[in-house]
Amino acid sequence: MERNLYKKIALCAILVCLCLLSYCVYLAVKNVNLQEKAMAHSVGVLDGVALKQNAKCFSVHAETSKMLSDVFTQIRMSEKVAREEYERIVSSKKLSHKKKQQEIKRIELRWNQASETYNKKVADIKLLDAKISEKISQKLEEVLQEIVTDLKLIVVFNKGSETSLNVFYNIPSLDITDKVIKSMDRKLTGFSIKSVLDSQ
């Protein structure tokens, strides 16, 4: 009788252990599945090339490029006209030496004024393009922030080409930039052009 009681207790203990073991296996599998789901949604990829080709805002850069191209065309035309006029005056047999010098000075003065105007136009267009880039960057940062918050992403890679993958966004805790900077500064103490030339 006593022996049967021990057998029943041992059998119950084994069943309880099996149940606990099964429950532990279930929790482990469930945890792995949850981790896989979490990992599946924690990383995003952004194709930077496709973004620049397909997002309408980037087409504004094509407009500023066209503006620059037009100015350079104007410069070349003005330069051609000035050169032709200069050659015509220099080769003229009707004009005196003094009159030639006056005409050449007039051409030079007009060309210098035109050059200043063109240089200002080019500088203004480049400044405009830089402001456009800044505005696009600000908006892109806002958009990324919204998307990563919505999708609960911790890092976004920029698939800029077939061969490279760059980080486009990451949570600050993943950023190792400061550590890399300190390590580089430590390893390259005294780095200069002279040190590179001396090592050759």
CORFENTA-V800647 format. One record per residue. N is the residue number from 0. PHI is phi in whole degrees, 0 to 359 (none if undefined). OMEGA is omega in radians with two decimals (NA if undefined). Layout:
N;PHI;OMEGA  N;PHI;OMEGA
This chain:
0;none;3.13  1;295;3.14  2;294;3.10  3;296;3.13  4;295;3.11  5;296;3.12  6;297;3.13  7;295;3.13  8;295;3.14  9;297;3.12  10;297;3.09  11;298;3.14  12;297;3.12  13;297;3.12  14;298;3.12  15;298;3.12  16;298;3.11  17;297;3.11  18;297;3.12  19;297;3.12  20;297;3.11  21;299;3.13  22;296;3.11  23;296;3.10  24;297;3.12  25;300;-3.14  26;295;3.14  27;296;3.13  28;296;3.14  29;297;3.13  30;296;3.10  31;298;3.13  32;298;3.12  33;295;3.12  34;295;3.11  35;298;3.11  36;296;-3.14  37;296;-3.13  38;293;-3.13  39;297;-3.09  40;250;-3.09  41;261;-3.13  42;234;3.09  43;237;3.10  44;234;3.11  45;239;3.11  46;275;-3.09  47;298;3.13  48;293;3.13  49;297;3.11  50;302;-3.11  51;292;-3.14  52;281;-2.97  53;252;3.12  54;285;-3.03  55;298;-3.07  56;300;-3.10  57;286;3.12  58;291;3.10  59;297;3.10  60;297;3.10  61;296;3.13  62;293;3.14  63;292;3.07  64;296;3.11  65;295;3.11  66;299;3.11  67;297;3.13  68;300;3.12  69;297;3.14  70;295;3.14  71;296;3.06  72;295;3.10  73;299;3.13  74;298;-3.13  75;298;3.13  76;295;3.13  77;296;3.12  78;296;3.13  79;297;3.14  80;297;-3.13  81;296;-3.14  82;295;3.13  83;297;3.13  84;294;3.12  85;299;-3.13  86;295;3.13  87;295;-3.12  88;291;-3.12  89;298;-3.10  90;274;-3.11  91;290;3.11  92;262;-3.10  93;275;-3.07  94;270;3.07  95;286;3.14  96;300;-3.14  97;296;-3.13  98;294;3.08  99;299;-3.13  100;297;3.12  101;296;-3.13  102;294;3.11  103;296;3.10  104;298;3.12  105;297;3.13  106;296;-3.14  107;298;3.13  108;298;3.14  109;296;3.13  110;294;3.12  111;298;3.10  112;296;3.12  113;296;3.13  114;299;3.11  115;299;3.13  116;297;-3.14  117;296;3.13  118;300;3.12  119;293;3.11  120;300;-3.13  121;298;3.14  122;298;3.14  123;296;3.14  124;293;3.12  125;296;3.09  126;295;3.09  127;300;-3.14  128;297;3.11  129;296;3.11  130;294;3.09  131;298;3.13  132;300;3.14  133;297;-3.14  134;296;3.13  135;298;-3.14  136;299;3.12  137;298;-3.13  138;294;3.12  139;299;3.11  140;297;3.11  141;298;-3.12  142;298;3.12  143;300;-3.13  144;299;3.12  145;296;-3.09  146;293;-3.11  147;293;3.08  148;291;-3.12  149;296;-3.09  150;268;-3.14  151;58;3.11  152;273;3.07  153;253;3.11  154;209;3.08  155;235;3.12  156;266;3.05  157;264;3.10  158;273;-3.05  159;284;3.11  160;205;-3.13  161;293;-3.01  162;259;-3.09  163;229;3.11  164;225;-3.12  165;250;3.10  166;283;3.14  167;265;-3.14  168;208;3.00  169;207;3.08  170;291;-3.06  171;307;-3.10  172;293;3.10  173;272;-3.05  174;283;3.14  175;251;-3.05  176;304;-3.11  177;300;3.13  178;297;3.14  179;296;3.13  180;300;-3.13  181;298;3.14  182;294;3.12  183;297;3.12  184;298;-3.14  185;292;-3.09  186;285;-3.10  187;246;3.10  188;299;3.14  189;77;3.14  190;293;3.14  191;201;3.10  192;299;-3.13  193;299;-3.13  194;295;3.09  195;290;3.13  196;296;-3.14  197;294;-3.09  198;281;-3.11  199;277;NA
